[in-house]
Amino acid sequence: MPGPRPRPIVLTDRQRETLELEHLTRRTSSTQGLVRRARIVLAAAEGHNNEQIARRLGINWETARLWRRVWSDAQELLTAAEEETSEKALRECVEGVLADAPRSGAPATFAPEQVVQIVALACEAPREDSGRAVSHWTPRELADEAVKRGIVGSISPRSVGRFLGRGGSETPQDTLLAKQRALSRTGGLRRGG
């Protein structure tokens, strides 16, 4: 027994032109997802059901159903954009309807203030300012010191390395910062190397 009939998609000439090959599906800046969704809507407008679209495009039938519904639900918005005289307004509306929904992602683990404090900590001399028995900071030493000072509850050396812009396990022995610090202690540049 066949399932429910899919929502019919009716495209205006301007909507079809915007979705057609010259615009979305051939443009090099279009993402694969956007191109796939435009092709789903075009196939739906040709009268194909979701299973036919899925077979034709090599996708899941639920994906075809989803984007058919999204397009159908956006008809008022698309009609309003089409009433604008600008092709750009309609193109932006079509792309907005077919765009990925924003994803929340994981919240940031460390506040920007904490990152700045850890970077500032890396600018300090480990022996003089922190009483550490090392001459140069390593990500592990920085992580331990950040926890000791209460900047963060816990942090991995790898995270510290990312904050400092490198993934290495140890700081280079003659960093620009170390050279600058040495210059400031000696009172400037010395001649004759």
C-alpha positions in Angstrom: 0.0 0.0 0.0 1.5 3.3 -1.0 2.2 6.0 1.6 0.9 9.5 1.8 1.4 11.6 -1.3 4.3 14.1 -0.9 3.7 17.8 -0.8 3.6 19.1 -4.3 6.2 21.7 -5.2 5.3 24.4 -7.6 8.1 26.7 -8.7 7.7 30.1 -10.4 9.8 30.8 -13.4 12.1 33.1 -11.3 12.5 30.5 -8.6 13.3 27.8 -11.2 15.9 30.1 -12.8 17.5 30.8 -9.4 17.7 27.0 -8.7 18.7 26.0 -12.2 22.1 24.9 -13.2 23.5 28.3 -14.2 23.0 29.6 -10.7 23.3 27.2 -7.8 24.3 23.9 -9.2 27.2 25.1 -11.4 28.5 27.9 -9.3 31.9 26.9 -7.8 31.1 28.7 -4.6 28.0 26.6 -3.9 28.5 23.9 -1.3 27.6 20.3 -2.1 24.8 20.4 0.3 23.3 23.5 -1.3 23.6 21.9 -4.7 22.0 18.7 -3.5 19.1 20.5 -1.9 18.5 22.6 -5.1 18.4 19.4 -7.1 15.9 17.9 -4.6 13.6 20.8 -5.0 13.9 20.8 -8.8 13.2 17.0 -8.9 10.2 17.5 -6.6 8.9 20.3 -8.9 9.1 17.8 -11.8 6.6 15.6 -10.0 9.0 13.0 -8.6 8.1 11.5 -5.2 10.7 11.3 -2.4 11.8 7.7 -3.2 12.3 8.5 -6.8 14.3 11.6 -5.9 16.4 9.6 -3.4 17.2 7.0 -6.1 18.0 9.6 -8.7 20.3 11.6 -6.4 21.7 8.8 -4.3 20.4 10.1 -1.1 18.1 8.9 1.7 14.4 9.3 1.0 14.0 11.1 4.4 16.4 13.7 3.2 14.3 14.3 0.1 11.2 14.5 2.3 12.9 17.0 4.7 13.9 19.4 2.0 10.6 19.2 0.2 8.9 20.2 3.5 11.4 23.0 4.1 10.8 24.4 0.7 7.1 24.1 1.0 7.1 25.7 4.4 9.1 28.7 3.0 6.6 29.5 0.2 5.4 32.8 1.8 9.0 33.9 2.4 10.0 33.0 -1.2 6.9 34.8 -2.6 7.8 37.9 -0.7 11.4 37.8 -1.9 10.2 37.3 -5.5 8.1 40.4 -5.2 11.4 42.3 -4.7 12.7 43.6 -8.1 16.2 42.4 -7.3 17.4 39.0 -8.5 19.9 39.1 -5.7 17.2 39.3 -3.1 15.5 36.2 -4.4 18.8 34.3 -4.8 19.7 35.1 -1.2 16.3 34.0 0.0 16.5 30.7 -1.9 20.0 30.1 -0.5 18.8 30.9 3.0 15.9 28.5 2.7 18.3 25.7 1.5 21.1 26.6 3.9 22.2 24.4 6.8 20.5 25.2 10.1 23.0 26.7 12.6 24.5 24.1 14.9 25.1 24.8 18.5 28.4 23.0 19.0 30.1 22.5 22.3 30.4 25.5 24.5 33.9 27.0 24.9 35.8 25.3 27.7 37.8 28.4 28.6 36.8 32.0 28.8 38.8 34.5 26.7 40.0 36.0 30.0 41.5 32.7 31.1 43.2 32.3 27.7 44.7 35.8 28.0 45.9 35.1 31.6 47.6 31.8 30.4 49.3 33.6 27.6 50.4 36.4 30.0 51.7 33.7 32.3 53.8 32.3 29.4 55.4 35.8 29.1 56.7 35.6 32.7 60.1 34.1 33.6 59.4 30.7 35.2 62.3 30.8 37.7 62.0 34.4 38.8 58.2 34.9 38.7 56.9 31.5 39.7 59.8 29.8 41.5 59.9 27.0 39.0 63.1 25.0 38.5 63.0 25.5 34.7 64.5 28.2 32.5 61.7 28.0 29.9 58.1 27.2 30.1 56.7 24.0 28.7 53.0 23.5 28.1 53.0 21.1 31.0 54.6 23.6 33.4 52.2 26.3 32.2 49.2 24.1 32.7 50.4 23.2 36.2 51.0 26.9 37.1 47.6 28.0 35.7 45.9 25.5 37.9 48.1 26.5 40.9 47.2 30.2 40.5 43.5 29.4 40.1 43.3 30.7 36.5 41.5 27.4 35.6 40.3 24.3 37.5 42.2 22.0 35.1 43.8 22.2 31.7 45.8 19.9 29.5 49.3 20.8 28.2 47.9 20.3 24.7 45.3 23.1 25.3 48.0 25.4 26.6 50.0 24.6 23.4 47.0 25.5 21.3 46.6 28.8 23.1 50.2 29.6 22.4 49.8 28.8 18.7 51.8 25.6 18.5 51.3 22.0 19.3 54.8 21.2 20.3 55.6 19.8 23.7 58.4 22.2 24.6 59.1 25.8 24.0 62.0 26.6 21.7 65.1 27.6 23.6 65.6 30.9 21.9 62.2 32.3 21.3 61.6 35.9 20.3 60.1 36.6 23.7 63.2 35.2 25.5 65.4 37.3 23.3 63.3 40.4 24.0 63.5 39.7 27.8 67.3 39.3 27.6 67.6 42.6 25.7 65.5 44.4 28.3 67.6 43.1 31.1 70.9 44.0 29.5 69.7 47.4 28.5 69.6 47.0 24.8 71.5 45.5 21.9 75.1 44.5 22.3 77.5 44.7 19.4 79.7 41.9 18.2 77.3 39.1 18.9 
